[in-house]
């Protein structure tokens, strides 16, 4: 079972700050993943070069910010580029 906290004991200010930072980061990551997924679905429906450029940009930004790993971004870009040809 989980340990009970002593009554009246507060969390340290740094722990509270960390919780706020984690919540913010989690929300941003979720939004970026959602945007990526939405753009991929749009691209699947109509495969165009313009859509490919937009999708590449989103993939690069997601990889840069750590939402997805760089190799995954590269792999997806390669597979999507094959579909345009």
OpenMM code with the backbone's topology and positions (N, CA, C; nanometers):
from openmm import Vec3, app, unit

residues = "UNK UNK UNK UNK UNK UNK UNK UNK UNK UNK UNK UNK UNK UNK UNK UNK UNK UNK UNK UNK UNK UNK UNK UNK UNK UNK UNK UNK UNK UNK UNK UNK UNK UNK UNK UNK UNK UNK UNK UNK UNK UNK UNK UNK UNK UNK UNK UNK UNK UNK UNK UNK UNK UNK UNK UNK UNK UNK UNK UNK UNK UNK UNK UNK UNK UNK UNK UNK UNK UNK UNK UNK UNK UNK UNK UNK UNK UNK UNK UNK UNK UNK UNK UNK UNK".split()
positions = [
    Vec3(0.0828, -0.1191, 0.0000),
    Vec3(0.0000, 0.0000, 0.0000),
    Vec3(0.0867, 0.1247, 0.0000),
    Vec3(0.0282, 0.2320, -0.0484),
    Vec3(0.1000, 0.3587, -0.0504),
    Vec3(0.1119, 0.4132, 0.0910),
    Vec3(0.2230, 0.4800, 0.1140),
    Vec3(0.2437, 0.5376, 0.2461),
    Vec3(0.1590, 0.6622, 0.2616),
    Vec3(0.1054, 0.6782, 0.3812),
    Vec3(0.0272, 0.7971, 0.4122),
    Vec3(0.1209, 0.9086, 0.4533),
    Vec3(0.0889, 1.0309, 0.4124),
    Vec3(0.1688, 1.1451, 0.4559),
    Vec3(0.1277, 1.1823, 0.5975),
    Vec3(0.2225, 1.2316, 0.6749),
    Vec3(0.1914, 1.2773, 0.8094),
    Vec3(0.0937, 1.3935, 0.7999),
    Vec3(-0.0040, 1.3994, 0.8907),
    Vec3(-0.1018, 1.5084, 0.8824),
    Vec3(-0.0339, 1.6440, 0.9008),
    Vec3(-0.0721, 1.7374, 0.8163),
    Vec3(-0.0187, 1.8715, 0.8273),
    Vec3(0.1136, 1.8930, 0.7565),
    Vec3(0.1693, 1.7888, 0.6959),
    Vec3(0.2980, 1.8048, 0.6288),
    Vec3(0.2751, 1.8608, 0.4881),
    Vec3(0.3483, 1.9669, 0.4538),
    Vec3(0.3340, 2.0298, 0.3230),
    Vec3(0.4400, 1.9775, 0.2273),
    Vec3(0.4100, 1.9939, 0.0974),
    Vec3(0.5104, 1.9622, -0.0040),
    Vec3(0.6085, 2.0780, -0.0117),
    Vec3(0.7297, 2.0455, -0.0459),
    Vec3(0.8329, 2.1480, -0.0607),
    Vec3(0.7980, 2.2375, -0.1799),
    Vec3(0.8350, 2.3640, -0.1751),
    Vec3(0.8064, 2.4543, -0.2873),
    Vec3(0.8658, 2.4054, -0.4196),
    Vec3(0.9821, 2.3422, -0.4126),
    Vec3(1.0427, 2.2922, -0.5365),
    Vec3(0.9606, 2.1790, -0.5962),
    Vec3(0.8987, 2.0979, -0.5081),
    Vec3(0.8144, 1.9882, -0.5571),
    Vec3(0.6895, 2.0443, -0.6242),
    Vec3(0.6336, 2.1485, -0.5676),
    Vec3(0.5154, 2.2108, -0.6274),
    Vec3(0.5496, 2.2742, -0.7619),
    Vec3(0.6662, 2.3380, -0.7687),
    Vec3(0.7104, 2.3984, -0.8941),
    Vec3(0.7290, 2.2902, -1.0001),
    Vec3(0.7889, 2.1782, -0.9604),
    Vec3(0.8121, 2.0680, -1.0529),
    Vec3(0.6798, 2.0131, -1.1058),
    Vec3(0.5793, 2.0033, -1.0195),
    Vec3(0.4477, 1.9560, -1.0623),
    Vec3(0.3887, 2.0490, -1.1685),
    Vec3(0.4005, 2.1806, -1.1458),
    Vec3(0.3489, 2.2765, -1.2428),
    Vec3(0.4225, 2.2657, -1.3754),
    Vec3(0.5553, 2.2496, -1.3692),
    Vec3(0.6347, 2.2376, -1.4917),
    Vec3(0.5976, 2.1114, -1.5685),
    Vec3(0.5808, 2.0005, -1.4959),
    Vec3(0.5466, 1.8737, -1.5604),
    Vec3(0.4103, 1.8809, -1.6290),
    Vec3(0.3151, 1.9453, -1.5619),
    Vec3(0.1812, 1.9582, -1.6201),
    Vec3(0.1870, 2.0393, -1.7495),
    Vec3(0.2649, 2.1470, -1.7478),
    Vec3(0.2789, 2.2319, -1.8664),
    Vec3(0.3442, 2.1551, -1.9812),
    Vec3(0.4520, 2.0857, -1.9481),
    Vec3(0.5265, 2.0111, -2.0489),
    Vec3(0.4405, 1.8995, -2.1083),
    Vec3(0.3658, 1.8324, -2.0217),
    Vec3(0.2796, 1.7241, -2.0659),
    Vec3(0.1733, 1.7750, -2.1627),
    Vec3(0.1146, 1.8890, -2.1291),
    Vec3(0.0130, 1.9480, -2.2157),
    Vec3(0.0721, 1.9852, -2.3517),
    Vec3(0.1906, 2.0474, -2.3510),
    Vec3(0.2554, 2.0854, -2.4771),
    Vec3(0.2873, 1.9635, -2.5620),
    Vec3(0.3394, 1.8589, -2.4993),
    Vec3(0.3729, 1.7377, -2.5739),
    Vec3(0.2483, 1.6745, -2.6341),
    Vec3(0.1395, 1.6723, -2.5568),
    Vec3(0.0156, 1.6141, -2.6056),
    Vec3(-0.0370, 1.6930, -2.7250),
    Vec3(-0.0283, 1.8267, -2.7174),
    Vec3(-0.0749, 1.9110, -2.8285),
    Vec3(0.0084, 1.8868, -2.9539),
    Vec3(0.1398, 1.8757, -2.9370),
    Vec3(0.2272, 1.8532, -3.0530),
    Vec3(0.1996, 1.7178, -3.1168),
    Vec3(0.1796, 1.6145, -3.0337),
    Vec3(0.1495, 1.4821, -3.0874),
    Vec3(0.0169, 1.4827, -3.1607),
    Vec3(-0.0810, 1.5526, -3.1049),
    Vec3(-0.2127, 1.5602, -3.1663),
    Vec3(-0.2048, 1.6312, -3.3018),
    Vec3(-0.1306, 1.7404, -3.3059),
    Vec3(-0.1130, 1.8154, -3.4303),
    Vec3(-0.0459, 1.7280, -3.5363),
    Vec3(0.0544, 1.6531, -3.4946),
    Vec3(0.1252, 1.5628, -3.5849),
    Vec3(0.0295, 1.4574, -3.6403),
    Vec3(-0.0491, 1.3981, -3.5519),
    Vec3(-0.1419, 1.2934, -3.5938),
    Vec3(-0.2468, 1.3494, -3.6909),
    Vec3(-0.3013, 1.4656, -3.6583),
    Vec3(-0.4027, 1.5283, -3.7439),
    Vec3(-0.3470, 1.5551, -3.8828),
    Vec3(-0.2260, 1.6083, -3.8872),
    Vec3(-0.1639, 1.6400, -4.0166),
    Vec3(-0.1377, 1.5133, -4.0972),
    Vec3(-0.0977, 1.4052, -4.0281),
    Vec3(-0.0738, 1.2779, -4.0987),
    Vec3(-0.2026, 1.2256, -4.1606),
    Vec3(-0.3131, 1.2359, -4.0873),
    Vec3(-0.4422, 1.1893, -4.1384),
    Vec3(-0.4828, 1.2718, -4.2608),
    Vec3(-0.4633, 1.4048, -4.2539),
    Vec3(-0.4945, 1.4903, -4.3690),
    Vec3(-0.4100, 1.4514, -4.4892),
    Vec3(-0.2823, 1.4233, -4.4642),
    Vec3(-0.1916, 1.3847, -4.5717),
    Vec3(-0.2345, 1.2525, -4.6346),
    Vec3(-0.2830, 1.1596, -4.5524),
    Vec3(-0.3272, 1.0289, -4.6023),
    Vec3(-0.4430, 1.0465, -4.7010),
    Vec3(-0.5328, 1.1410, -4.6708),
    Vec3(-0.6500, 1.1610, -4.7553),
    Vec3(-0.6134, 1.2193, -4.8909),
    Vec3(-0.5295, 1.3225, -4.8896),
    Vec3(-0.4857, 1.3806, -5.0170),
    Vec3(-0.3345, 1.4017, -5.0131),
    Vec3(-0.2647, 1.3198, -5.0865),
    Vec3(-0.1193, 1.3228, -5.0878),
    Vec3(-0.0706, 1.4302, -5.1838),
    Vec3(-0.0151, 1.5391, -5.1271),
    Vec3(0.0377, 1.6477, -5.2099),
    Vec3(0.1753, 1.6888, -5.1583),
    Vec3(0.2497, 1.7560, -5.2429),
    Vec3(0.3829, 1.8039, -5.2021),
    Vec3(0.3729, 1.9108, -5.0935),
    Vec3(0.2693, 1.9967, -5.1024),
    Vec3(0.2519, 2.1010, -5.0012),
    Vec3(0.2267, 2.0379, -4.8645),
    Vec3(0.1415, 1.9390, -4.8621),
    Vec3(0.1116, 1.8691, -4.7368),
    Vec3(0.2348, 1.7995, -4.6823),
    Vec3(0.3182, 1.7508, -4.7726),
    Vec3(0.4408, 1.6819, -4.7309),
    Vec3(0.5363, 1.7787, -4.6621),
    Vec3(0.5510, 1.8984, -4.7183),
    Vec3(0.6386, 1.9985, -4.6586),
    Vec3(0.5934, 2.0382, -4.5187),
    Vec3(0.4633, 2.0574, -4.5040),
    Vec3(0.4073, 2.0934, -4.3737),
    Vec3(0.4306, 1.9820, -4.2728),
    Vec3(0.4074, 1.8604, -4.3173),
    Vec3(0.4250, 1.7445, -4.2293),
    Vec3(0.5708, 1.7262, -4.1897),
    Vec3(0.6622, 1.7477, -4.2831),
    Vec3(0.8055, 1.7383, -4.2517),
    Vec3(0.8437, 1.8404, -4.1454),
    Vec3(0.7901, 1.9594, -4.1595),
    Vec3(0.8192, 2.0663, -4.0638),
    Vec3(0.7712, 2.0272, -3.9235),
    Vec3(0.6502, 1.9745, -3.9149),
    Vec3(0.5951, 1.9340, -3.7853),
    Vec3(0.6762, 1.8186, -3.7270),
    Vec3(0.7153, 1.7241, -3.8109),
    Vec3(0.7962, 1.6110, -3.7636),
    Vec3(0.9308, 1.6589, -3.7092),
    Vec3(0.9947, 1.7512, -3.7805),
    Vec3(1.1237, 1.8039, -3.7361),
    Vec3(1.1118, 1.8759, -3.6022),
    Vec3(1.0073, 1.9565, -3.5879),
    Vec3(0.9871, 2.0294, -3.4631),
    Vec3(0.9589, 1.9338, -3.3469),
    Vec3(0.8803, 1.8291, -3.3730),
    Vec3(0.8484, 1.7319, -3.2683),
    Vec3(0.9745, 1.6574, -3.2253),
    Vec3(1.0598, 1.6240, -3.3206),
    Vec3(1.1845, 1.5542, -3.2886),
    Vec3(1.2793, 1.6464, -3.2127),
    Vec3(1.2840, 1.7717, -3.2528),
    Vec3(1.3736, 1.8677, -3.1888),
    Vec3(1.3343, 1.8910, -3.0428),
    Vec3(1.2040, 1.8953, -3.0161),
    Vec3(1.1586, 1.9219, -2.8804),
    Vec3(1.1479, 1.7958, -2.7955),
    Vec3(1.1741, 1.6791, -2.8555),
    Vec3(1.1765, 1.5555, -2.7782),
    Vec3(1.0427, 1.4846, -2.7670),
    Vec3(0.9432, 1.5281, -2.8434),
    Vec3(0.8126, 1.4619, -2.8392),
    Vec3(0.8239, 1.3234, -2.9026),
    Vec3(0.8975, 1.3153, -3.0128),
    Vec3(0.9291, 1.1857, -3.0734),
    Vec3(1.0799, 1.1813, -3.0927),
    Vec3(1.1318, 1.0614, -3.1106),
    Vec3(1.2764, 1.0475, -3.1273),
    Vec3(1.3162, 1.0834, -3.2705),
    Vec3(1.4388, 1.1337, -3.2868),
    Vec3(1.4845, 1.1755, -3.4204),
    Vec3(1.4780, 1.0637, -3.5244),
    Vec3(1.5113, 0.9421, -3.4852),
    Vec3(1.5077, 0.8312, -3.5815),
    Vec3(1.3657, 0.8017, -3.6279),
    Vec3(1.2696, 0.8165, -3.5361),
    Vec3(1.1303, 0.7934, -3.5744),
    Vec3(1.0857, 0.8994, -3.6744),
    Vec3(1.1252, 1.0235, -3.6511),
    Vec3(1.0908, 1.1319, -3.7438),
    Vec3(1.1499, 1.1031, -3.8813),
    Vec3(1.2743, 1.0605, -3.8826),
    Vec3(1.3422, 1.0305, -4.0082),
    Vec3(1.2731, 0.9147, -4.0804),
    Vec3(1.2384, 0.8130, -4.0061),
    Vec3(1.1723, 0.6964, -4.0645),
    Vec3(1.0371, 0.7352, -4.1244),
    Vec3(0.9596, 0.8146, -4.0502),
    Vec3(0.8293, 0.8573, -4.1008),
    Vec3(0.8439, 0.9441, -4.2254),
    Vec3(0.9415, 1.0341, -4.2247),
    Vec3(0.9637, 1.1210, -4.3403),
    Vec3(0.9974, 1.0381, -4.4639),
    Vec3(1.0784, 0.9365, -4.4453),
    Vec3(1.1169, 0.8503, -4.5569),
    Vec3(0.9953, 0.7775, -4.6138),
    Vec3(0.9147, 0.7225, -4.5261),
    Vec3(0.7968, 0.6473, -4.5708),
    Vec3(0.6948, 0.7375, -4.6383),
    Vec3(0.6785, 0.8588, -4.5850),
    Vec3(0.5824, 0.9510, -4.6444),
    Vec3(0.6302, 1.0006, -4.7804),
    Vec3(0.7611, 1.0220, -4.7937),
    Vec3(0.8169, 1.0693, -4.9207),
    Vec3(0.7967, 0.9645, -5.0306),
    Vec3(0.8022, 0.8372, -4.9952),
    Vec3(0.7820, 0.7310, -5.0926),
    Vec3(0.6409, 0.7374, -5.1523),
    Vec3(0.5430, 0.7778, -5.0709),
    Vec3(0.4055, 0.7811, -5.1171),
    Vec3(0.3810, 0.8909, -5.2208),
    Vec3(0.4570, 0.9983, -5.2139),
    Vec3(0.4365, 1.1100, -5.3063),
    Vec3(0.4827, 1.0749, -5.4461),
    Vec3(0.5866, 0.9951, -5.4567),
    Vec3(0.6434, 0.9608, -5.5880),
    Vec3(0.5456, 0.8848, -5.6744),
] * unit.nanometer
topology = app.Topology()
chain = topology.addChain("A")
for resn in residues:
    res = topology.addResidue(resn, chain)
    for name in ("N", "CA", "C"):
        topology.addAtom(name, app.Element.getBySymbol(name[0]), res)
